[in-house]
Structure formats: structure tokens, C-alpha cells
Amino acid sequence: MAGRRRLGRRFGWLWAAYAVSAYGSGLGFGALPLIAVLVVHAGPAEVSALSAVGPAVGALLAVPLAPWVEFRRKRPVMIGMDLVRCAAMATVPVAYAFGRLGFVHLLVVSAVVATAKIAFSAASGAYLKALVRPDDLLVANARFESTNWSSIAVGPPLGGAAIGVFGPVATVLADALSYLLSALGIAAIGGKEEAPPAAGEGRARAGAWLDGWRHIMRHPGLRALYLNTVLVSGLIMATEPLLAVLMLRGLGFSPWQYGLAFAVPCVGGLIGSRLARPVVARYGQDAVLRTAGALRAVWLIGLVLVGPGVVGLVTVMAVELAIIVNMSLFAPVLATYRLAHTPGHLVARTLSAWSIGQQASIAVLTALAGLLADVTSPRTALVAAGLLVLATPLLLPRRERTPGRERAAVARR
């Protein structure tokens, strides 16, 4: 029923723009590391740096952008960030055509795209809160989540085929074009956007860029969910390069089998996101956040059991499916909770702080896991990540954090 609910023409354009961008990114998933290996002939250390340093630098650059996003109309910011990403990605095939593509170029592109992504996400979250009714936020976030996972399921296999036929930069060009189409879709939304409140005061006050973190840390529910999310995201993402090394080098899986192991479980993203609204309606938001939040963390240790052959492939698929179903159920409920418990004049800075924390956590934990794998083995590093993530449910809120008066205050924001 949630998928049939009408949210209006303007949301339709926003969703279409998101879908185009998501599928473009799905096609280009992992394209920069692949180009680093095939074109630039980068070694393992450089590829790891591209996966960790680029997003980390992007997160750092995004910190001063948070107030800039907050105190501007959000649609122009979203359009601008799409155009920045389009231009950055388009430089890769151009440089490749002229034989000038190098590792530093890829690193800069990675950082620019990561920065623009954080700014875009902050602006789009604030715009979504103003665009749809509070009762429809969960439906809207579930649709975005479903689109995201379907793009990951379909995009990488098609991207791999496109690279085989058209060359190593084909998917990067498609990704750049998708950002341009997304910008056009956002421009087509139309309508007048209200000016952001207290813009002059926010720009003038020193330390405005810290307000997002202040809000998160002062709100008991958001603080618990933030600490939980940055750790879970970082530990799960840290296992990806470890698993790639283990499967492709240690266990002899082919690249297409490795891709299949991650593409098939993404169907779970469609299942979890479609369950979000009915499950919340039946059990309540807090119960879903606690239960799905815990369940998305308990399966990672299962990757330690992966072995060669069909059984190993099925093991990876089963573990990833269990993680993704719970992640895709948890994510739209979290996004809705976060918007509902953040006042309008702090949404962009709060979402920026959240994204920056996640990016930094992923970069740091990926680097640490890589170092541990070098010293010991990829399987040992997987054990460490799997055991650490088992402790993260302790950070989830234990009970409802918004008693009567606070809940009423939140509803008025």
C-alpha cells in the first residue's frame, strides 16, 4: 500500500531525479578503483587510499559547507551539487581520451564527488521535510531506499558489461550524465521555495557549522542512533575490501561470481524498504529502530565462514541478504525519525554532521581493517569487524525518548 500512496507531482520529480542519479551511480559503482587498476596501474595501497582518503577528504571539506547549505534555498543547492558532480566525473573520460589521466586526478575527483554528495544529501533532506507532510515522510524515505537498493542490484552487473564492451571509462561517463539529468529533474519541480529562516543571523554567528553536532548530541535518541549508525556503517563497509581480497585471491572466485554475490542480496533492499511503513504501523517506530537496528549488526560475523565453491558463494549471499533486509528496513525509519526530531532551521546542518560522521568512520575503520589484514590476514580482520559490530546494539535507544511535552514541541517544529 505504501508504494501506491500519492505524494504529488513535485515529489514525483524529486523521486525521478533521485532515481536517475542512483542508477547512474549504480552503473559507475566501483568505477574509480577499477580505472585506477586498469588504466593508472595503481597498486593495492593506492586503491585502498582511493577508497578511504577521497571520502575522508570530502567529509572534511563538507564541514564548512553545512551552514552555507542551511541558509540557502535548497533546490538551487541541489542543482549546483549535481552539476559539480557531473563536471568532476566528466573530467575522467576527457583526461583518459587525451592520455592525461593519473592517480592524483582520480583522488581529487573522489574527494569532490564525496563533498558534493554530502551537501546534496543535506539540502535534499531539508527540502523533503518542507515538501511532504510529516505523515508521508516514511513513505517518501522508503521509496528512496527502495530505489537505492534496486540501483545497486541492477547497476553494477550492467556497468561491468558496459566496461567490457565500451571501455573502462564508459560507466563514469554514464554517471556524469545521470547527475546532469538529475539537475534537470530537480529544476522541473517548479514552485516557489520559501526563504530559509534567520539566514543572516546564521551566517554571522561563529561556530554555526557545529550546530548539527550540538543538536545530535543534546538529543538522547539522536545521539544514541548517531553513535550506533556511524560504527555499524564503518564496520560493515570496512569488510568489503577484505572480502574482495579473500574471495578473489584466497578462494579463487571469479570477478563475475564476486559481483553476483553482492548484486543478488540487494533484492533484500526492496523487501525491507517496502516493509517499513506496515511494520512501523503495527509495532511502532521505536520498536522497529531497536529491533532492526540490532538485527542489521548480528549477521556480519557470518562472513568469517565463507569458503570456496558454491557453498561459499551461497554463504556470502545469505549473510548479505540478512544484513540488507534489516538495513533497508532500519534506514527509512531512521531518516523519518531524524527529520521529525530536528527543527527546520537545523536540518541541513544536522544531516551534514550525520553524513560527515559516517564518511569519516568508514574511512578510518576501512584503513584500520586493511592494516590489520596486512599484519594478520583478511579473515582475521573479518573476525575483528564481526565481533566489534556485535556490541553496537548496546548504543541503540532503550526506550522512547520523547515524553509528552518534548513530543509536542517536536510536532510544532
C-alpha positions as CSV (number, residue, x, y, z in Angstrom):
1,M,0.0,0.0,0.0
2,A,2.8,2.4,0.8
3,G,4.1,2.2,-2.8
4,R,0.7,3.3,-4.2
5,R,0.3,6.4,-2.0
6,R,0.4,9.6,-4.0
7,L,2.7,12.3,-2.7
8,G,2.2,14.8,-5.5
9,R,3.8,15.9,-8.8
10,R,6.6,17.8,-7.1
11,F,7.7,14.8,-5.1
12,G,7.4,12.7,-8.3
13,W,10.0,14.9,-10.0
14,L,12.3,14.8,-6.9
15,W,12.0,11.0,-6.8
16,A,12.6,10.7,-10.6
17,A,15.7,12.9,-10.2
18,Y,17.0,10.7,-7.4
19,A,16.3,7.5,-9.4
20,V,18.2,8.7,-12.4
21,S,21.2,9.7,-10.2
22,A,21.0,6.5,-8.2
23,Y,21.0,4.3,-11.3
24,G,23.9,6.3,-12.8
25,S,25.9,5.8,-9.7
26,G,24.9,2.1,-9.7
27,L,26.3,1.8,-13.2
28,G,29.5,3.5,-12.1
29,F,29.8,1.6,-8.8
30,G,33.5,0.9,-8.1
31,A,34.5,2.6,-11.4
32,L,37.2,4.8,-10.0
33,P,39.1,2.0,-8.2
34,L,38.7,-0.2,-11.4
35,I,40.2,2.6,-13.5
36,A,43.0,3.0,-11.0
37,V,43.9,-0.6,-11.5
38,L,43.3,-1.0,-15.3
39,V,44.4,2.5,-16.6
40,V,46.7,4.0,-14.0
41,H,48.2,0.7,-12.9
42,A,47.8,1.6,-9.2
43,G,48.8,-0.9,-6.6
44,P,46.8,-2.2,-3.6
45,A,47.9,0.6,-1.3
46,E,46.8,3.3,-3.8
47,V,43.5,1.6,-4.5
48,S,42.9,1.5,-0.7
49,A,43.8,5.1,-0.5
50,L,41.4,6.0,-3.2
51,S,38.6,4.2,-1.3
52,A,39.4,5.8,2.0
53,V,41.3,9.1,1.6
54,G,39.0,10.6,-1.1
55,P,35.8,10.2,1.0
56,A,37.7,11.3,4.2
57,V,38.9,14.5,2.5
58,G,35.4,15.0,1.1
59,A,33.9,14.8,4.6
60,L,36.5,17.3,5.9
61,L,35.7,19.7,3.0
62,A,32.0,19.4,3.7
63,V,32.2,20.7,7.3
64,P,32.3,24.4,6.4
65,L,29.6,23.9,3.7
66,A,26.9,22.9,6.3
67,P,25.9,26.5,7.2
68,W,26.2,27.5,3.6
69,V,23.6,24.9,2.7
70,E,21.4,25.6,5.7
71,F,20.9,29.2,4.9
72,R,20.2,29.0,1.2
73,R,17.2,27.8,-0.8
74,K,17.7,24.1,-1.1
75,R,16.7,23.4,-4.8
76,P,19.5,25.6,-6.2
77,V,22.0,23.9,-3.9
78,M,20.9,20.5,-5.1
79,I,21.1,21.5,-8.7
80,G,24.5,23.1,-8.1
81,M,25.9,19.9,-6.4
82,D,24.6,17.7,-9.2
83,L,26.4,20.0,-11.7
84,V,29.6,19.9,-9.7
85,R,29.5,16.1,-9.6
86,C,28.7,16.0,-13.3
87,A,31.7,18.2,-14.1
88,A,34.0,16.3,-11.8
89,M,33.1,12.9,-13.2
90,A,33.2,14.2,-16.8
91,T,36.9,15.2,-16.4
92,V,37.8,11.5,-16.1
93,P,36.9,10.4,-19.7
94,V,38.2,13.6,-21.1
95,A,41.6,13.1,-19.4
96,Y,41.6,9.5,-20.5
97,A,40.9,10.5,-24.1
98,F,44.0,12.8,-24.1
99,G,46.2,10.3,-22.2
100,R,46.5,12.6,-19.2
101,L,44.6,10.5,-16.5
102,G,46.6,9.9,-13.3
103,F,46.1,8.7,-9.8
104,V,46.0,12.2,-8.2
105,H,43.3,13.2,-10.7
106,L,41.2,10.2,-9.5
107,L,41.8,11.1,-5.9
108,V,40.7,14.7,-6.5
109,V,37.5,13.6,-8.3
110,S,36.7,11.2,-5.5
111,A,37.0,14.0,-2.9
112,V,35.0,16.5,-4.9
113,V,32.2,14.0,-5.5
114,A,32.1,13.0,-1.8
115,T,31.9,16.6,-0.7
116,A,29.1,17.4,-3.2
117,K,27.2,14.3,-2.2
118,I,27.1,15.3,1.5
119,A,26.0,18.8,0.6
120,F,23.3,17.5,-1.8
121,S,22.0,15.0,0.8
122,A,21.7,17.7,3.4
123,A,19.9,20.0,1.1
124,S,17.6,17.3,-0.2
125,G,16.6,16.1,3.3
126,A,15.7,19.7,4.3
127,Y,13.8,20.1,1.1
128,L,11.9,16.8,1.5
129,K,10.8,17.9,5.0
130,A,9.3,21.0,3.6
131,L,7.8,19.3,0.5
132,V,5.8,16.4,2.0
133,R,3.5,16.2,5.0
134,P,5.0,14.7,8.3
135,D,2.7,11.7,7.9
136,D,4.2,11.0,4.5
137,L,7.9,11.2,5.4
138,L,8.2,7.5,6.0
139,V,6.6,6.6,2.7
140,A,8.9,9.1,0.8
141,N,12.0,7.8,2.6
142,A,11.0,4.2,1.9
143,R,10.7,4.9,-1.8
144,F,14.2,6.5,-1.9
145,E,15.6,3.5,0.0
146,S,13.9,1.0,-2.4
147,T,15.3,2.9,-5.4
148,N,18.7,2.9,-3.9
149,W,18.9,-0.8,-3.4
150,S,17.3,-1.6,-6.8
151,S,20.0,0.6,-8.5
152,I,22.7,-1.4,-6.6
153,A,21.2,-4.7,-7.7
154,V,20.9,-3.8,-11.4
155,G,23.7,-1.2,-11.9
156,P,27.0,-3.0,-11.2
157,P,26.3,-6.0,-13.4
158,L,25.2,-3.7,-16.3
159,G,28.2,-1.5,-15.6
160,G,30.6,-4.4,-15.8
161,A,29.1,-5.4,-19.2
162,A,29.4,-1.8,-20.4
163,I,33.0,-1.6,-19.4
164,G,33.7,-4.9,-21.3
165,V,32.1,-3.5,-24.5
166,F,32.8,0.2,-24.4
167,G,36.0,0.5,-22.3
168,P,37.0,1.4,-18.7
169,V,35.5,5.0,-18.6
170,A,32.1,4.2,-20.1
171,T,30.3,3.9,-16.7
172,V,32.0,7.1,-15.4
173,L,30.6,9.0,-18.4
174,A,27.1,7.5,-17.7
175,D,27.4,8.5,-14.1
176,A,28.3,12.1,-15.1
177,L,25.3,12.2,-17.5
178,S,23.0,11.0,-14.7
179,Y,23.9,13.9,-12.5
180,L,23.1,16.3,-15.3
181,L,19.7,14.6,-15.8
182,S,19.1,14.8,-12.1
183,A,19.7,18.5,-12.1
184,L,17.2,19.0,-14.9
185,G,14.7,16.9,-13.0
186,I,15.1,19.0,-9.8
187,A,14.8,22.2,-11.9
188,A,11.5,20.8,-13.3
189,I,9.9,20.5,-9.9
190,G,8.9,24.2,-10.1
191,G,7.0,26.1,-7.4
192,K,8.3,28.7,-5.1
193,E,10.6,27.7,-2.3
194,E,10.4,29.7,0.9
195,A,13.5,31.6,2.0
196,P,15.4,29.8,4.8
197,P,14.7,31.3,8.3
198,A,17.2,33.5,10.1
199,A,19.7,33.3,7.3
200,G,21.6,36.5,8.2
201,E,22.0,35.5,11.9
202,G,23.2,32.0,11.0
203,R,25.8,33.3,8.6
204,A,27.1,35.9,11.0
205,R,27.4,33.6,14.1
206,A,30.8,31.9,14.6
207,G,30.6,28.2,15.1
208,A,27.3,27.7,13.2
209,W,28.8,24.7,11.4
210,L,28.9,22.9,14.8
211,D,25.2,23.3,15.4
212,G,24.3,20.0,13.7
213,W,26.5,18.0,16.1
214,R,25.3,20.0,19.1
215,H,21.7,19.2,18.2
216,I,22.5,15.5,17.8
217,M,24.5,15.2,21.0
218,R,21.9,17.1,23.1
219,H,19.0,14.9,21.9
220,P,19.2,11.5,23.7
221,G,17.5,9.5,20.9
222,L,19.5,11.1,18.0
223,R,22.8,10.8,20.0
224,A,22.3,7.0,20.5
225,L,21.3,6.4,16.9
226,Y,24.1,8.5,15.5
227,L,26.8,6.7,17.5
228,N,25.3,3.4,16.6
229,T,25.0,4.2,12.9
230,V,28.5,5.6,12.3
231,L,30.0,2.5,13.9
232,V,27.8,0.0,12.1
233,S,28.3,1.7,8.7
234,G,32.0,1.9,9.2
235,L,32.4,-1.7,10.3
236,I,30.2,-3.1,7.5
237,M,31.9,-1.1,4.8
238,A,35.3,-2.0,6.2
239,T,34.6,-5.6,5.3
240,E,34.1,-5.0,1.6
241,P,37.8,-4.8,0.5
242,L,38.7,-7.6,2.9
243,L,36.1,-9.8,1.4
244,A,37.2,-8.9,-2.1
245,V,40.8,-9.9,-1.3
246,L,39.6,-13.1,0.4
247,M,37.2,-14.2,-2.4
248,L,39.2,-13.1,-5.4
249,R,42.7,-14.1,-4.3
250,G,42.4,-16.5,-1.4
251,L,39.3,-18.6,-2.5
252,G,39.6,-18.3,-6.3
253,F,36.2,-16.8,-7.1
254,S,35.9,-15.1,-10.5
255,P,35.0,-11.4,-10.7
256,W,31.5,-12.2,-12.0
257,Q,30.9,-14.5,-9.1
258,Y,32.1,-11.8,-6.7
259,G,29.7,-9.3,-8.3
260,L,26.8,-11.8,-8.2
261,A,27.4,-12.4,-4.5
262,F,26.6,-8.7,-3.8
263,A,24.1,-8.0,-6.5
264,V,21.6,-10.7,-5.7
265,P,21.2,-9.9,-2.0
266,C,20.2,-6.3,-2.9
267,V,16.8,-7.7,-3.6
268,G,16.5,-7.6,0.2
269,G,16.6,-3.9,0.0
270,L,13.3,-3.9,-1.9
271,I,11.8,-6.2,0.7
272,G,13.0,-4.2,3.8
273,S,12.0,-0.8,2.4
274,R,8.5,-1.9,1.4
275,L,8.0,-3.4,4.9
276,A,8.9,-0.1,6.7
277,R,5.5,1.5,6.7
278,P,3.3,-1.5,7.7
279,V,5.9,-2.7,10.3
280,V,6.0,0.7,11.9
281,A,2.2,1.0,11.8
282,R,2.0,-2.4,13.7
283,Y,4.9,-2.3,16.1
284,G,5.8,1.4,16.5
285,Q,8.8,3.5,15.4
286,D,10.9,2.9,18.5
287,A,10.5,-0.9,18.4
288,V,11.5,-1.0,14.8
289,L,14.6,1.1,15.3
290,R,15.7,-1.1,18.2
291,T,14.9,-4.5,16.6
292,A,16.0,-3.8,13.0
293,G,19.0,-1.8,14.3
294,A,20.2,-4.8,16.3
295,L,19.4,-7.4,13.6
296,R,21.4,-5.5,10.9
297,A,24.5,-5.9,13.1
298,V,24.4,-9.6,14.2
299,W,25.0,-11.2,10.8
300,L,28.3,-9.7,9.8
301,I,30.3,-12.3,11.7
302,G,28.9,-14.9,9.3
303,L,31.3,-13.7,6.6
304,V,34.1,-15.4,8.5
305,L,32.6,-18.8,7.4
306,V,32.9,-18.1,3.7
307,G,34.7,-20.9,1.9
308,P,35.4,-21.9,-1.7
309,G,32.8,-23.1,-4.2
310,V,29.1,-22.9,-4.4
311,V,28.7,-23.2,-0.6
312,G,30.9,-20.2,0.0
313,L,29.1,-18.2,-2.6
314,V,25.7,-19.0,-1.0
315,T,27.1,-18.2,2.4
316,V,28.1,-14.7,1.3
317,M,24.7,-14.1,-0.4
318,A,22.8,-15.3,2.7
319,V,24.7,-13.1,5.1
320,E,24.5,-10.1,2.9
321,L,20.7,-10.7,2.3
322,A,20.1,-10.7,6.1
323,I,22.1,-7.6,6.6
324,I,20.5,-5.7,3.7
325,V,16.9,-6.6,4.6
326,N,17.4,-5.1,8.1
327,M,19.4,-2.2,6.9
328,S,16.7,-1.2,4.3
329,L,14.0,-1.5,7.0
330,F,16.0,0.5,9.5
331,A,17.2,3.3,7.2
332,P,13.9,4.9,6.2
333,V,12.6,4.7,9.7
334,L,15.8,6.4,11.0
335,A,15.6,9.1,8.3
336,T,12.0,9.8,9.2
337,Y,12.8,9.9,13.0
338,R,15.8,12.2,12.3
339,L,13.7,14.7,10.3
340,A,10.8,14.6,12.8
341,H,13.1,15.4,15.7
342,T,15.1,18.1,14.0
343,P,13.8,21.7,13.8
344,G,13.6,23.2,10.3
345,H,16.4,25.7,10.8
346,L,18.9,22.9,11.7
347,V,18.0,20.1,9.2
348,A,20.8,20.7,6.7
349,R,23.5,21.1,9.4
350,T,22.2,18.0,11.2
351,L,22.2,15.9,8.1
352,S,25.6,17.2,7.1
353,A,27.0,16.3,10.5
354,W,25.5,12.8,10.2
355,S,26.9,12.2,6.8
356,I,30.4,13.6,7.7
357,G,30.5,11.3,10.7
358,Q,29.6,8.3,8.6
359,Q,32.1,9.1,5.9
360,A,34.9,9.6,8.5
361,S,34.0,6.4,10.3
362,I,34.0,4.4,7.0
363,A,37.4,5.9,6.0
364,V,39.1,5.3,9.4
365,L,37.7,1.8,10.0
366,T,38.4,0.7,6.4
367,A,42.1,1.9,6.8
368,L,42.4,0.1,10.2
369,A,40.9,-3.1,8.9
370,G,43.3,-3.0,5.9
371,L,46.3,-2.6,8.2
372,L,45.1,-5.5,10.4
373,A,44.6,-7.7,7.3
374,D,48.2,-6.8,6.2
375,V,49.6,-7.8,9.6
376,T,47.5,-10.9,10.0
377,S,45.0,-12.0,7.3
378,P,41.8,-10.8,5.7
379,R,39.8,-13.5,7.6
380,T,41.2,-12.3,10.9
381,A,40.2,-8.8,10.1
382,L,36.7,-10.0,9.3
383,V,36.6,-11.7,12.7
384,A,37.5,-8.5,14.4
385,A,34.9,-6.4,12.5
386,G,32.2,-9.1,13.1
387,L,32.9,-9.2,16.8
388,L,33.0,-5.4,17.2
389,V,29.8,-4.8,15.4
390,L,28.0,-7.3,17.8
391,A,28.5,-4.7,20.5
392,T,26.8,-1.8,18.6
393,P,23.2,-2.7,19.6
394,L,24.1,-1.5,23.1
395,L,24.2,2.0,21.7
396,L,20.6,1.9,20.4
397,P,17.9,3.8,22.4
398,R,16.4,1.5,25.1
399,R,13.0,3.2,25.3
400,E,11.1,6.1,23.9
401,R,13.0,9.3,24.4
402,T,10.2,11.9,23.6
403,P,7.8,12.2,26.5
404,G,4.7,14.3,26.3
405,R,6.0,17.9,26.3
406,E,9.0,17.2,24.2
407,R,6.9,15.3,21.7
408,A,4.5,18.2,21.4
409,A,7.4,20.6,21.0
410,V,8.8,18.5,18.2
411,A,5.4,18.3,16.5
412,R,5.3,22.2,16.3
413,R,8.7,22.5,14.6
